């Protein structure tokens, strides 16, 4: 359950002001059909994060505990720095041909926009850290929906109410804490005893 809660919180925070949240806003303004957009975001996120979580879990099968601890700890710290860099939406992310309909366009655009994105990388790292593919994917997907679905329905009003620099700072602080816990926390000592 810890993997689920932490994954939900981290991704919901990390998604604030992220390019996929901006994409949600663009899709909502362009199509003005919230339900197919929200369903499209859910399907794209489940597919993307299922792959990312699977990769994160797989990586642990060939990395030793000490190497994994250092890779994860440094990755969480690097993610903290990355959180402080504001995202911009690429025109290609929003300009998927509407021949797939609102739902299909959202699935394709959102899946592509999420490739290599902060929340996808976070999903890989969380799955590797917690070794709980299902709970991490469920948590990261819920976090994405918590951050994006309201934007689809309420648009710019939400993005104006939330001070994004503070959200990014809080997200960065959470990643720093996770990185330090992995490197120097109780789990690090437990991992060292396994080597």
ROTORGU-478719 format. One record per residue (C-alpha): chain; residue number from 1; x negated, z, y negated. Coordinates in Angstrom, 3 decimals, always signed. Each point is the difference from the previous one (the first is absolute). Example, Ala and Ser with C-alpha at 12.3 -4.5 7.8 and 13.67 -1.06 7.14 Angstrom:
(vodo "A", 1, (-12.300, +7.800, +4.500))
(vodo "A", 2, (-1.370, -0.660, -3.440))
//
This chain:
(vodo "A", 1, (+0.000, +0.000, +0.000))
(vodo "A", 2, (-2.967, +0.639, -2.324))
(vodo "A", 3, (-1.068, -3.642, +0.384))
(vodo "A", 4, (+3.503, -1.130, -1.013))
(vodo "A", 5, (+0.255, +2.240, -3.067))
(vodo "A", 6, (-3.501, -0.687, -1.303))
(vodo "A", 7, (+0.370, -3.746, +0.619))
(vodo "A", 8, (+3.325, -0.052, -1.849))
(vodo "A", 9, (-1.334, +1.919, -2.989))
(vodo "A", 10, (-3.269, -1.868, -0.318))
(vodo "A", 11, (+1.556, -3.457, +0.200))
(vodo "A", 12, (+2.883, +0.869, -2.326))
(vodo "A", 13, (-2.526, +1.170, -2.597))
(vodo "A", 14, (-2.452, -2.830, +0.640))
(vodo "A", 15, (+2.765, -2.583, -0.344))
(vodo "A", 16, (+0.924, +1.065, -3.536))
(vodo "A", 17, (-1.135, -2.812, -2.286))
(vodo "A", 18, (-1.404, -1.930, +2.960))
(vodo "A", 19, (+0.321, -3.789, +0.094))
(vodo "A", 20, (+2.628, +0.175, +2.737))
(vodo "A", 21, (+2.099, +2.268, -2.213))
(vodo "A", 22, (-0.396, -2.553, -2.779))
(vodo "A", 23, (+1.015, -2.678, +2.505))
(vodo "A", 24, (+3.152, +2.006, +0.779))
(vodo "A", 25, (+0.829, -0.023, -3.693))
(vodo "A", 26, (-0.617, -3.767, -0.274))
(vodo "A", 27, (+2.119, -0.765, +3.073))
(vodo "A", 28, (+2.833, +2.196, -1.293))
(vodo "A", 29, (-0.063, -1.725, -3.393))
(vodo "A", 30, (-0.228, -3.453, +1.565))
(vodo "A", 31, (+2.697, +0.263, +2.673))
(vodo "A", 32, (+2.225, +2.902, -1.136))
(vodo "A", 33, (+1.005, +0.719, +3.616))
(vodo "A", 34, (-1.330, +3.472, +0.804))
(vodo "A", 35, (+1.058, +0.375, +3.652))
(vodo "A", 36, (-1.778, -3.084, +1.426))
(vodo "A", 37, (-3.073, +0.931, -2.049))
(vodo "A", 38, (-0.041, +3.597, +1.266))
(vodo "A", 39, (+0.490, -1.169, +3.616))
(vodo "A", 40, (-2.767, -2.557, -0.487))
(vodo "A", 41, (-2.353, +2.687, -1.314))
(vodo "A", 42, (+0.805, +2.195, +3.007))
(vodo "A", 43, (-0.646, -2.769, +2.558))
(vodo "A", 44, (-3.212, -1.160, -1.707))
(vodo "A", 45, (-1.291, +3.551, -0.312))
(vodo "A", 46, (+0.782, +0.873, +3.623))
(vodo "A", 47, (-1.800, -3.124, +1.226))
(vodo "A", 48, (-2.987, +0.437, -2.289))
(vodo "A", 49, (-0.439, +3.725, +0.535))
(vodo "A", 50, (+0.564, -0.257, +3.755))
(vodo "A", 51, (-2.967, -2.379, +0.145))
(vodo "A", 52, (-2.069, +2.171, -2.350))
(vodo "A", 53, (+0.828, +3.186, +1.919))
(vodo "A", 54, (-0.819, -1.713, +3.281))
(vodo "A", 55, (-3.357, -1.072, -1.385))
(vodo "A", 56, (-0.712, +3.532, -1.255))
(vodo "A", 57, (+0.811, +1.478, +3.400))
(vodo "A", 58, (-2.037, -2.671, +1.819))
(vodo "A", 59, (-3.093, +0.605, -2.161))
(vodo "A", 60, (-0.208, +3.561, +1.294))
(vodo "A", 61, (-0.316, -1.232, +3.582))
(vodo "A", 62, (-3.549, -1.248, -0.567))
(vodo "A", 63, (-1.289, +2.235, -2.808))
(vodo "A", 64, (-1.489, +3.330, +0.867))
(vodo "A", 65, (+1.434, +3.087, -1.717))
(vodo "A", 66, (-2.947, +0.452, -2.375))
(vodo "A", 67, (-0.024, -3.645, -1.123))
(vodo "A", 68, (+3.786, +0.035, -0.323))
(vodo "A", 69, (-0.120, +3.173, -2.107))
(vodo "A", 70, (-2.496, -1.560, -2.428))
(vodo "A", 71, (+1.795, -3.350, -0.161))
(vodo "A", 72, (+3.357, +1.682, -0.655))
(vodo "A", 73, (-1.376, +2.540, -2.471))
(vodo "A", 74, (-1.812, -2.624, -2.060))
(vodo "A", 75, (+3.001, -2.355, +0.266))
(vodo "A", 76, (+2.356, +2.660, -1.372))
(vodo "A", 77, (-2.416, +0.622, -2.893))
(vodo "A", 78, (-0.271, -3.742, -0.672))
(vodo "A", 79, (+3.799, -0.215, +0.048))
(vodo "A", 80, (+0.094, +2.729, -2.653))
(vodo "A", 81, (-2.126, -2.161, -2.289))
(vodo "A", 82, (+2.083, -3.088, +0.794))
(vodo "A", 83, (+3.189, +1.886, -0.947))
(vodo "A", 84, (-1.286, +0.247, -3.567))
(vodo "A", 85, (-0.221, -3.807, -0.313))
(vodo "A", 86, (+3.356, -1.411, -1.190))
(vodo "A", 87, (+1.519, -2.804, +2.057))
(vodo "A", 88, (+1.195, -3.339, -1.300))
(vodo "A", 89, (+2.463, -2.271, +1.745))
(vodo "A", 90, (-1.397, -3.368, +1.036))
(vodo "A", 91, (+2.279, -2.899, -0.893))
(vodo "A", 92, (-0.255, -1.250, +3.597))
(vodo "A", 93, (+1.534, +3.264, +1.277))
(vodo "A", 94, (+3.238, -0.582, -1.922))
(vodo "A", 95, (+0.153, -3.789, +0.243))
(vodo "A", 96, (+0.913, -0.419, +3.654))
(vodo "A", 97, (+2.405, -2.905, +0.350))
(vodo "A", 98, (+3.619, +1.242, +0.024))
(vodo "A", 99, (+0.882, -2.308, +2.903))
(vodo "A", 100, (-0.080, +3.079, +2.274))
(vodo "A", 101, (+2.793, +1.687, -1.938))
(vodo "A", 102, (-0.312, +3.339, -1.764))
(vodo "A", 103, (-0.723, +1.999, +3.183))
(vodo "A", 104, (-2.522, -2.480, +1.442))
(vodo "A", 105, (-1.743, -0.500, -3.331))
(vodo "A", 106, (-0.330, +3.766, -0.397))
(vodo "A", 107, (-1.387, +0.441, +3.526))
(vodo "A", 108, (-2.614, -2.718, -0.448))
(vodo "A", 109, (-0.990, +0.942, -3.564))
(vodo "A", 110, (-0.154, +3.726, +0.724))
(vodo "A", 111, (-1.914, -0.389, +3.280))
(vodo "A", 112, (-2.593, -2.220, -1.686))
(vodo "A", 113, (-0.274, +2.240, -3.069))
(vodo "A", 114, (-0.605, +3.016, +2.227))
(vodo "A", 115, (-2.954, -1.636, +1.802))
(vodo "A", 116, (-3.145, +1.876, -1.015))
(vodo "A", 117, (+2.028, +2.174, -2.380))
(vodo "A", 118, (-0.694, +3.697, -0.597))
(vodo "A", 119, (+2.950, +1.128, +2.065))
(vodo "A", 120, (-0.972, -2.233, +2.935))
(vodo "A", 121, (-3.550, +1.358, -0.053))
(vodo "A", 122, (+1.398, +3.531, -0.299))
(vodo "A", 123, (+2.137, -0.659, +3.087))
(vodo "A", 124, (-3.077, -1.056, +1.986))
(vodo "A", 125, (-1.864, +3.151, -1.072))
(vodo "A", 126, (+2.930, +2.352, +0.630))
(vodo "A", 127, (+0.594, -1.442, +3.480))
(vodo "A", 128, (-3.683, +0.449, +0.794))
(vodo "A", 129, (+0.008, +3.550, -1.368))
(vodo "A", 130, (+3.178, +1.237, +1.692))
(vodo "A", 131, (-0.025, -2.115, +3.181))
(vodo "A", 132, (+3.761, -0.237, -0.302))
(vodo "A", 133, (+0.989, -3.625, -0.442))
(vodo "A", 134, (+3.769, +0.570, +0.018))
(vodo "A", 135, (+0.072, +2.929, -2.447))
(vodo "A", 136, (-2.453, -1.650, -2.391))
(vodo "A", 137, (+1.851, -3.338, -0.024))
(vodo "A", 138, (+3.336, +1.769, -0.458))
(vodo "A", 139, (-1.452, +2.101, -2.826))
(vodo "A", 140, (-1.727, -2.840, -1.817))
(vodo "A", 141, (+3.116, -2.171, +0.306))
(vodo "A", 142, (+2.182, +2.782, -1.400))
(vodo "A", 143, (-2.494, +0.498, -2.830))
(vodo "A", 144, (+0.183, -3.713, -0.825))
(vodo "A", 145, (+3.796, +0.097, -0.001))
(vodo "A", 146, (+0.092, +3.123, -2.186))
(vodo "A", 147, (-2.193, -1.743, -2.562))
(vodo "A", 148, (+1.493, -3.511, +0.150))
(vodo "A", 149, (+3.731, +0.229, +0.744))
(vodo "A", 150, (+0.818, +1.871, -3.237))
(vodo "A", 151, (-1.937, -2.636, -1.956))
(vodo "A", 152, (+2.165, -2.716, +1.547))
(vodo "A", 153, (+3.187, +1.816, -1.063))
(vodo "A", 154, (-1.027, +1.565, -3.297))
(vodo "A", 155, (-2.802, -2.305, -1.101))
(vodo "A", 156, (-2.026, +0.642, -3.065))
(vodo "A", 157, (+1.770, +3.252, -0.905))
(vodo "A", 158, (-1.845, +1.760, +2.834))
(vodo "A", 159, (-3.379, -1.516, -0.770))
(vodo "A", 160, (+0.356, +1.108, -3.622))
(vodo "A", 161, (+0.891, +3.586, +0.949))
(vodo "A", 162, (-2.999, +0.533, +2.257))
(vodo "A", 163, (-3.384, +0.443, -1.747))
(vodo "A", 164, (-2.007, -2.242, +2.344))
(vodo "A", 165, (-3.465, +1.188, -1.070))
(vodo "A", 166, (+0.943, +3.533, +1.108))
(vodo "A", 167, (+1.468, -1.238, +3.266))
(vodo "A", 168, (-3.245, -1.877, +0.685))
(vodo "A", 169, (-2.070, +3.080, -0.860))
(vodo "A", 170, (+2.068, +2.207, +2.306))
(vodo "A", 171, (-0.299, -2.606, +2.783))
(vodo "A", 172, (-3.763, -0.166, -0.522))
(vodo "A", 173, (-0.214, +3.800, +0.164))
(vodo "A", 174, (+1.948, +0.018, +3.292))
(vodo "A", 175, (-2.425, -2.550, +1.481))
(vodo "A", 176, (-2.998, +2.058, -1.210))
(vodo "A", 177, (+1.421, +3.109, +1.677))
(vodo "A", 178, (+0.632, -1.927, +3.230))
(vodo "A", 179, (-3.512, -1.461, -0.093))
(vodo "A", 180, (-1.590, +3.388, -0.538))
(vodo "A", 181, (+2.127, +1.596, +2.713))
(vodo "A", 182, (-1.036, -2.685, +2.464))
(vodo "A", 183, (-3.671, +0.289, -0.937))
(vodo "A", 184, (-0.288, +3.763, -0.372))
(vodo "A", 185, (+3.236, +1.556, +1.223))
(vodo "A", 186, (+1.045, +1.670, +3.194))
(vodo "A", 187, (+0.543, -3.341, +1.738))
(vodo "A", 188, (-3.610, -0.965, -0.750))
(vodo "A", 189, (-1.255, +3.104, +1.791))
(vodo "A", 190, (+2.350, -0.695, +2.908))
(vodo "A", 191, (-1.243, -3.598, +0.220))
(vodo "A", 192, (-3.638, +1.130, -0.042))
(vodo "A", 193, (+0.585, +2.262, +2.974))
(vodo "A", 194, (+1.307, -2.972, +1.955))
(vodo "A", 195, (-3.253, -1.944, -0.467))
//
